[in-house]
Amino acid sequence: MAFNKDDVAKLVGLQEQDRVLDALRAEIDAIPGQIAALQNEADAEKRALAEAKDHVVKSVLKRKEKEQQLAAKEAEARKFGNDLNNVKTNEAFRALQHEIDGCKKQAGDIETEILMLMEEGDALSKEEKVRAASLKEAEGRVQQKVGLLEARKAEIEGKLAARKGERDGFAGTIAPEMVAQYDAIRVRRKGIALSKLDGNTCGACRMVQPPQVMVYVAKAAKLVCCESCQRILYSADQVFGPKPA
């Protein structure tokens, strides 16, 4: 397979195009996670609102329970009051009066608890309204951001398709065997198939190359790969030409 410095320069150009494509694909791939994170924000607000509503319901139920207890104590006090008319002895009268006083004391304590629960209920209702407003704001914000992300995704997909077409057209100007070798290395080496020499060292894996490898790279008579990472090696001179003296 014939090979020269122009082929190296083309492969380097192809890799630069693939870097751009990989960056676009990475941006596209990141968008679903970003959308999921935004939706998680809205879900957190929904859970907070549901919890606030649950607290309101429990407070109302507790207050109703106390109101039933209050009604029962008041009824018990009335019964003892009615029984006072039927007692025959002072001792029985005092006993009933003691029961009545006890019922009134308990009723007063329950009334205090009811007032506290009413205050608590008002605070919880306010919290529920705050959470509802926060959810509405979050849903609007999330919807807007998701829309922007989806629009960005469509924009990037359009760029990717255009760039992919340019890349494939450019790859068509390179010998198919070289492109096949380049693509195979890209798959194995996380998208980086070529490595520029830094002196006598592979720029990717930092392994020092044998003298014979340096000779082959300088001659550009064939594709030369790093003996360690197997990436195609090239020198700046092959791509940009030798530096002026």
C-alpha positions as CSV (number, residue, x, y, z in Angstrom):
1,M,0.0,0.0,0.0
2,A,1.5,3.3,-1.1
3,F,2.0,5.8,1.7
4,N,3.4,9.3,2.0
5,K,3.4,12.4,4.3
6,D,0.2,13.7,2.7
7,D,-1.6,10.5,4.0
8,V,-0.4,11.2,7.5
9,A,-1.7,14.8,7.3
10,K,-5.0,13.5,6.1
11,L,-5.3,11.0,8.9
12,V,-4.5,13.8,11.4
13,G,-7.2,15.9,9.8
14,L,-9.6,13.0,10.0
15,Q,-8.9,12.5,13.7
16,E,-9.6,16.2,14.3
17,Q,-12.9,15.9,12.5
18,D,-13.7,12.8,14.7
19,R,-12.8,14.7,17.8
20,V,-15.4,17.3,16.9
21,L,-17.9,14.5,16.2
22,D,-17.2,12.8,19.4
23,A,-17.7,16.0,21.3
24,L,-21.0,16.6,19.7
25,R,-22.1,13.0,20.4
26,A,-21.0,13.4,24.1
27,E,-23.1,16.6,24.3
28,I,-26.1,14.8,22.9
29,D,-25.6,11.8,25.2
30,A,-25.4,14.1,28.2
31,I,-28.8,15.8,27.6
32,P,-31.1,13.0,28.7
33,G,-29.3,13.0,32.1
34,Q,-29.6,16.7,32.4
35,I,-33.4,16.4,31.6
36,A,-33.7,13.7,34.2
37,A,-32.0,15.9,36.8
38,L,-34.4,18.7,36.1
39,Q,-37.4,16.3,36.3
40,N,-36.0,15.1,39.7
41,E,-36.1,18.7,40.9
42,A,-39.8,18.9,40.0
43,D,-40.4,15.4,41.6
44,A,-38.8,16.6,44.8
45,E,-41.2,19.6,44.9
46,K,-44.1,17.2,44.3
47,R,-43.0,15.0,47.2
48,A,-42.6,18.1,49.4
49,L,-46.2,19.2,48.5
50,A,-47.6,15.7,49.1
51,E,-45.9,15.6,52.5
52,A,-47.3,19.0,53.4
53,K,-50.8,17.9,52.4
54,D,-50.4,14.8,54.5
55,H,-49.4,16.9,57.5
56,V,-52.5,19.0,57.0
57,V,-54.8,15.9,56.8
58,K,-53.2,14.4,59.9
59,S,-53.6,17.6,61.8
60,V,-57.3,17.9,60.9
61,L,-57.9,14.3,61.9
62,K,-56.1,14.8,65.2
63,R,-58.2,17.9,65.8
64,K,-61.4,16.1,65.0
65,E,-60.4,13.3,67.4
66,K,-59.8,15.9,70.2
67,E,-63.2,17.5,69.4
68,Q,-64.8,14.1,69.8
69,Q,-63.0,13.7,73.1
70,L,-64.2,17.2,74.2
71,A,-67.8,16.4,73.3
72,A,-67.6,13.1,75.3
73,K,-66.2,14.9,78.4
74,E,-68.9,17.6,78.2
75,A,-71.6,15.0,77.8
76,E,-70.1,13.1,80.8
77,A,-70.1,16.4,82.9
78,R,-73.8,17.0,81.9
79,K,-74.7,13.5,83.0
80,F,-73.0,13.9,86.3
81,G,-74.8,17.3,86.6
82,N,-78.2,15.7,86.0
83,D,-77.4,13.0,88.6
84,L,-76.9,15.7,91.2
85,N,-80.7,16.2,91.3
86,N,-81.1,12.6,92.5
87,V,-78.5,12.2,95.2
88,K,-79.6,11.8,98.8
89,T,-76.5,12.4,100.8
90,N,-73.8,15.0,101.0
91,E,-71.2,12.4,100.5
92,A,-72.7,11.4,97.1
93,F,-73.2,15.0,96.2
94,R,-69.5,15.8,96.8
95,A,-68.5,12.7,94.9
96,L,-70.5,13.7,91.8
97,Q,-69.2,17.3,92.1
98,H,-65.7,15.9,92.1
99,E,-66.4,14.0,88.9
100,I,-67.9,17.1,87.3
101,D,-64.8,19.2,88.2
102,G,-62.6,16.5,86.8
103,C,-64.5,16.4,83.6
104,K,-64.4,20.2,83.3
105,K,-60.6,20.1,83.9
106,Q,-60.0,17.5,81.3
107,A,-62.3,19.3,78.9
108,G,-60.3,22.5,79.4
109,D,-57.1,20.7,78.7
110,I,-58.6,19.3,75.5
111,E,-59.8,22.7,74.5
112,T,-56.2,24.0,74.9
113,E,-54.9,21.1,72.7
114,I,-57.6,21.9,70.1
115,L,-56.5,25.6,70.0
116,M,-52.9,24.5,69.6
117,L,-53.9,22.1,66.8
118,M,-55.9,24.9,65.1
119,E,-52.8,27.1,65.1
120,E,-50.7,24.2,63.9
121,G,-53.3,23.6,61.1
122,D,-53.1,27.2,60.0
123,A,-49.3,27.0,59.8
124,L,-49.5,23.7,57.9
125,S,-52.0,25.2,55.5
126,K,-49.7,28.1,54.8
127,E,-46.8,25.7,54.2
128,E,-49.0,23.7,51.8
129,K,-49.7,26.9,49.8
130,V,-46.0,27.7,49.8
131,R,-45.2,24.2,48.5
132,A,-47.9,24.4,45.9
133,A,-46.5,27.7,44.6
134,S,-43.0,26.3,44.7
135,L,-44.1,23.3,42.7
136,K,-45.8,25.5,40.1
137,E,-42.7,27.6,39.7
138,A,-40.4,24.6,39.5
139,E,-42.6,22.9,36.9
140,G,-42.5,26.1,34.8
141,R,-38.8,26.4,35.2
142,V,-38.2,22.8,34.4
143,Q,-40.5,22.9,31.4
144,Q,-38.6,25.9,30.0
145,K,-35.2,24.3,30.6
146,V,-36.2,21.0,29.1
147,G,-37.5,22.8,26.1
148,L,-34.2,24.5,25.7
149,L,-32.3,21.3,26.1
150,E,-34.4,19.5,23.5
151,A,-34.0,22.4,21.1
152,R,-30.2,22.2,21.7
153,K,-30.2,18.5,21.2
154,A,-32.0,18.9,17.8
155,E,-29.5,21.6,16.9
156,I,-26.5,19.4,17.7
157,E,-28.0,16.5,15.9
158,G,-28.2,18.7,12.8
159,K,-24.6,19.7,13.2
160,L,-23.6,16.1,13.8
161,A,-25.3,14.9,10.6
162,A,-23.7,17.7,8.6
163,R,-20.2,17.1,10.1
164,K,-20.6,13.4,9.7
165,G,-21.3,13.9,6.0
166,E,-18.2,16.1,5.7
167,R,-16.1,13.6,7.6
168,D,-17.2,10.7,5.5
169,G,-16.5,12.7,2.3
170,F,-13.0,13.5,3.6
171,A,-12.4,9.9,4.6
172,G,-13.2,9.0,1.0
173,T,-10.0,10.8,-0.1
174,I,-7.9,8.5,2.0
175,A,-7.0,4.9,1.1
176,P,-9.7,2.5,2.4
177,E,-7.0,0.3,4.1
178,M,-5.7,3.2,6.0
179,V,-9.1,4.3,7.1
180,A,-9.9,0.8,8.2
181,Q,-6.8,0.6,10.3
182,Y,-7.4,4.0,11.7
183,D,-11.0,3.2,12.6
184,A,-10.0,-0.1,14.3
185,I,-7.4,1.7,16.5
186,R,-10.0,4.4,17.3
187,V,-12.3,1.7,18.7
188,R,-9.7,0.1,20.8
189,R,-8.1,3.4,22.1
190,K,-11.2,5.4,23.1
191,G,-11.4,7.5,20.0
192,I,-7.7,8.5,19.7
193,A,-6.0,6.6,16.8
194,L,-3.0,8.9,16.2
195,S,-0.4,10.1,18.5
196,K,2.1,12.9,17.8
197,L,5.7,12.2,18.8
198,D,7.2,14.4,21.5
199,G,10.9,14.0,20.6
200,N,11.3,10.3,20.7
201,T,8.3,9.7,23.0
202,C,4.7,8.7,22.2
203,G,2.6,11.7,23.1
204,A,-0.3,9.5,24.2
205,C,1.2,6.8,26.4
206,R,4.6,8.5,27.0
207,M,6.6,5.5,26.0
208,V,10.1,6.0,24.5
209,Q,10.2,4.7,20.9
210,P,13.1,2.6,19.5
211,P,15.4,4.3,17.0
212,Q,14.1,2.2,14.1
213,V,10.6,3.5,14.8
214,M,11.8,7.0,14.6
215,V,13.4,6.3,11.3
216,Y,10.2,4.9,9.9
217,V,8.2,7.8,11.1
218,A,10.7,10.3,9.5
219,K,10.6,8.5,6.2
220,A,6.8,8.2,6.2
221,A,7.0,5.1,4.0
222,K,4.4,3.3,5.9
223,L,2.0,3.6,8.9
224,V,4.1,3.2,12.1
225,C,2.4,2.3,15.4
226,C,3.6,2.8,18.9
227,E,4.9,-0.4,20.3
228,S,3.1,0.2,23.6
229,C,-0.3,1.7,22.8
230,Q,-0.5,0.7,19.1
231,R,-1.6,4.2,18.0
232,I,-0.3,5.5,14.7
233,L,2.7,7.7,15.3
234,Y,3.4,11.0,13.4
235,S,5.6,13.9,13.7
236,A,4.8,17.6,13.5
237,D,7.0,17.8,10.4
238,Q,4.8,15.4,8.6
239,V,1.8,17.5,9.1
240,F,3.0,21.1,9.3
241,G,6.4,20.8,7.6
242,P,9.8,21.3,9.1
243,K,10.4,24.3,11.3
244,P,12.4,27.1,9.6
245,A,16.1,27.2,10.6
